[in-house]
Amino acid sequence: MRALGQGTWRMGEDKSKHDTEVEALRTGIDCGLHVIDTAEMYGEGESEKLVGEAIQDRREDVFLVSKVYPYNAYGDKLVSACDASLERLGTDYLDLYLLHWRGDAPLEETIQGMEQLKADGKIRAWGVSNFDVDDMKELLSLPNGDKCAVNQVLYHLGSRGIEYDLLPYLKEQGIPVMAYAPLAEGSDVKEDVFNNETINRIAEAYSASVAQILLAWTIRSGHVIAIPKAGQAEHVEENAAALLLDLSEEDFAALDEAFPPPTTKQPLDVI
């Protein structure tokens, strides 16, 4: 699996962008960005419908990820939510199904439900999203909690809090990170990141865009899969080209100076 995929937050909501967004997703598949992430929450299912159209006749080329609302993450509600997502996506299985964030449903019941969905062939793996270290430790202490395949969290150069404890813990447990909003989408620091002198200097040196530098930085460890959202084909192609960038240790040191890694525990950043 490549370290870059495609996010779909806010896609499918504006019908005037429908054709452009479908083209973008299909272009991403052509570029090797086979991971496509969506959720029942995104546009209340409209994103899943868009993805379903984009992957029509190309299902086997895609690693398909969707997420369930916390209030649907147990018992019959989980089965119904999964079935509804599958119908909107036009497929009979998900490669990965995530608990979108932790809610009131007991984790034991969510795990049990996810394992049953696996047994029924509706999903091939399950994971979580927006879980901090304490949440992950609790999850892994429960029966079958060690079947968790991934933790999807916010991570970008302007938000490095997970590096203090969550990222090392997940690496120790062999659980990869899926980074959403790796281009600081929806963040109040996005302008600061994109206008930063150091990042722009490095981008110019590589004849690359700022977005490409940010993506190359995010996936540098080999333990992180980034899922930037791009609603236009040219932006998808730009993102995909970040896979070809090989930043130097000097570059990483300069970026650390511009955006220092955390030295204390930080609250988990979410959007």
N, C-alpha and C positions, 0 to 999 in steps of 0.2 A: 504494500500500500504506500502510495506517495505521501509525503508529509504535507501536501496542500490539497484541500478540497474546496467545496463551495457551500457557503451559508445562504440562507434564504429569508432571513428575518426581514419583514416588511415587503417581501415580494408577493405578488398575487393580489395585493390590496387595491391597486390602481389599474382598472381595466384598460386604460389607454396605454399602459406599458406592457400589456400582456404579450404581444408578439416579440417585442424586444427582449423581455425577460426569458421567454422560452428559448429564443435564439442564444442568449447568453449561457444558459444552462447546458444546452447542447454543444455549444462551442467549448465549454469547460470539459465536457466528456471527451471531445475530440483532442483536447490538449493534455489529456491524462489526469484531469482532476476528477477522479471517479467517485470520491466521497461527496455525497450530497446530503446536507443536514437540514431538516425541517422540524415542524412541531405542530401539534393540533392547535396550539395557542396562536400561531402566526396567522393573522387574519381570520381566526376562528375556522381554520381548515382551508382557506383560500390558497395558502402557500402550498399545502399538500396537493391540491388539485392542479396547480400550476406545474409542480414537479412531476406529477403523474403524466401530464401531457408531454412534458419535455423528455421523459424517459420511455415513452411509448415505443415499443419495438427495440428498446436498448436496455432493457432491465438487467440483462446479464453483464452489461458493461459498467454497472453502477453498484457502489456500496452505499446502501440506502439507510439513512438514520432518521428516526423521528422521536418525538418526546411527548410524554403524557403529563397532563395536569396532575398536581399532587392529590387533588380531591377525587381523581379517577383512578388512583394508583393502588387499588386493592379489590379483591373479590370480583363479583360480576361486572362492576364498573370498569375494571381494568380490561377485561375481555371485550366489553362493548366498545371502549375507547380504542383499543387496538384494532378491532374489526372495522370501526369507522375510518380510522387512518388508512388501513389497507384498501378500503373501498375508494377513498378519495385519491389514493396514490395509484390505483389500478394494478395492484400486485397482490400476491397471496402470501408474501413474507417480507419482513424487515431484516436487514442484516444486523441492525443494532437498534434497540429501543431503550430510551433513557427516561428516568424520573426527572422531570424538568427542574424541580427544586424540592427541598424537603418541606413537607406539610404536616398535617395531623395524622395521616395514615401511619399505622405502626410499620416500621421497616420490615418486620418479620412477615407481615402480610404482603407487602410489595414484593419482597424476594420470592415468597411462595408463588405469587401470581406470575411473576416473570419466568420462574422456572417451569411453571405449567405451560405458559405460552411457548417456551422452547420445546417442551415435550410434544406440544400439539403442532409444531412446525410453523407457527406463525411468526416467530422471531428466531434468529440464529444466535444472538447474544444480547445481553442487557447491561446497562450501566446507569450512572447517575450524572447529575449536573448541579453545579453550584453547591457542592459539598466541601466543607472545610476539613481540617485534620481530625477534629473530634468526631465529626459526622462519619468520616471514613473509618476511623478506629471502631466506632460502634457498629457500623455496617459489617466490617470484616470479622467482628466477634460473633456474628449471628450465623446460624446454620445456612450454608450455601452463600453466605455473604462474600466469600472469596471467589465466587463466580463473576463478580463485577468486572466488566471488561474495560471500562474507561470512566474518567471523570471529566466532564466538560465544564470549563470555567473560563471566566474573562481573563485574558492575558495579552498584554502588549507592552511595548517599551515604556510607555507612560504609566503602566500599572503592573508593577513587578512584585507585589506583595506575596504571591504564592511561592516565590523563590526562597523565602526564609524557612518555611517548614513544610508546606503542602507538597510542593514539587519534589523535594528530596524524599519525603515519605512515600509518595506514590511511586517514585522510581525504585525505592527499596522494595516495595510490594509488587513490582512488575506490572503496574497499572499505568498505561499511557495517559497523557493529558490531551484533550481536544480543546484548543484555544479558540473561543469565540471572540468576535470583535478585535482581531489582531491588528486592525488598522485604526483602532481607537474609535470605531463607529459608535455613535451615541454617547460619546464621552465629552466632558467639558474641558478635557485637556487636548483634544484632537488638534485644535489650531496650534497650540504650543508645540506639539510633536511635529506636525508637518512643516512648521516654520522654523524649526530649530536649525541653527547655523551648522552644527556638527553633522547632523543627518544630511542636510543638503550638500555639504562639502563632500561627504562620502559618496552620495548618490552621483554627484557630478564626476567624481573620479572614476566611477564604474560605468559612466554613461547610462545610468539607471534612474528610475523614478524613486521618490521617497517611499512610496508604497512598497516597491520591490525590496528596498533596504529593510524596511520594517518587517516584511514577511521573512526574509532571509535570516534576520535576527531571531525572530520568534521560533523558527524551526531548527535553530543552530545545534541544539543538543541531541537531536535524533530521537528524543522522547516525547516530542510535542507535534501534534497534527494541527495545522491552522486551517480554519474554515472562513476565509473572508467572503463577504457578500459583494457581488458585483452584478449589477443589473443590465450591463451592456457588454456585448461581445468583446469590444476592444479592451475593456477593463479586465475581463477574464484572461485574455491573452497576455496582458501586462502582468497580472498576478502570476500566471503560470511560468513566466520567464524568470521569476524569482528563484525557481528551483535551480537555475544555472549559475546563480551568484555564489561566489566563494569568498566571503569576507575574511580579512586577515585578523590575526590576534591584535594588531595595532588598532584596527577598526573597532573591534569589540571593546578594547580598553577605552577608546575615545567615547564610545556610546555609553559605557559605564560611568565615565566622568560627567557626561551630559545628563544622564538619567541614572543616578546611583541605585544599586541594588539595595534591598531593605536590610537594615541592621537590627530590627526588632520585629516582633509579631505585628502583622497588619490585619485589620478586619478584611474578610473576603470581599473583594470588589465585585459588584454585580450591576447589570443594567436591565 
